[in-house]
Amino acid sequence: MSDPNITQQTEAQVKVTASPLRCITGAVISGGMCFAVYSLMIAIATNFATKPIHSVNPLVVKISSAVRTLVVGVFALGSGVFGIVAVGLLALGVQLLVQKLTKHKGNQN
């Protein structure tokens, strides 16, 4: 039932601490993803705007309008989440950098 390899792997895991470089790298990656998703959202919204719905059935018009709104909304949500994560990681990196600098100044005095 209990495999010794599994317990060895869980014991061998090392806790990785946050560093300013890791935070800034993550912020750059998240910011790039935010920009990519935002650009894709703008392209999709422009595509939807240039191609109107060709139907006289009001139910079809309402459903397709709702689907278009949901698609653009999902991409806007993704862009917003990646943007907030980028700002948070950047702020954490700055905070860790300031803590590291003040710690070194405190040790010198």
N, C-alpha and C positions, 0 to 999 in steps of 0.2 A: 504494500500500500504506500508506504513513504519511501520515496526514492532518495538515496543519499545525495545524488547529483543536484536535485532541486534545492535541498537545504543548503548545500555548499554554495550554490549560486546566489541565494538570497543573503547569506552571511557575507559573501565576498563583495556585495554591492557597496560602493563608496558614496557617501553623501557629497554632492557637488554644491559648493557654495557659489553665491552670486558674486560676480566681479564687474567692475565698470565696463571692461572690454566685452564681456559676454552680453551685458545689457544693451550696449550700443550696437553690437552686431545683430542682436535680436530686433532692436528698434529699426535698423536699416532694412532687414528682411521684411518685417511687418509693414513698414512704410512702402516698400516696393510692391508688396502684395496689395496694399490699400490702393496704390496708384493703378495697378493692373486691373483690379476689380472695378474701380471707378471708371477707368477708360472703357472697359467692357460694358458697363452699365450705360454710359453715354452713347456708345455705338448701338446698343440694343434699343434704347429709347428713341434715338434718331431713326433707326430702321422701322420701328413701330409707327413713328409719326409720319414717315414718308409713304407708308403702305396702309391706306385706310381699309376698314372692314367693308367688304362688298356683300351686303345682305339687306334684305328688307324685313327679315324676321326680327322683331324686337328682342326675343329671347337670345338669339345668336349674338346680336350686338352687345347685349348686357354681359353675357358669359365671356365673350372674347375680350371685352373691355376689362372685365375683372381679372382674367388670366394675364393680360398684358400688364395691368397694374401690379399684380402679385409678382410677376417675373422681375419687373424693374425694382419693386420693393425689396425682394430678396437680395438682389445685387447691391442695393443701397445699404441694406442692413449689414451685409458682409463687408462692404467698404468702410462703414462706420466702425464696426468692431475692430477691423485691422488698424484703422487710424487711431482709435482709443488705446489699443494695445501698444502701438508704436510710441505714442506720447507717454504712456505710463512707464514703459521700459526705458525711455530716454530720461524721464524724471528720476527713476530708480538709479540709473547709471550715474547721473549727476549727484544724487544724494550719497551714493557709495563713494564716489570720488571725493566729495567734500568731507565725508567722515574719515576717509583714509588720510587726507591732507591735514585735518585738524588733529588726528591721532598722532601723526608724526611730529607736528609742532608741539603738542603736549608732552611727548616723550623727550624732546630736545631741551625743554626748559627745566 
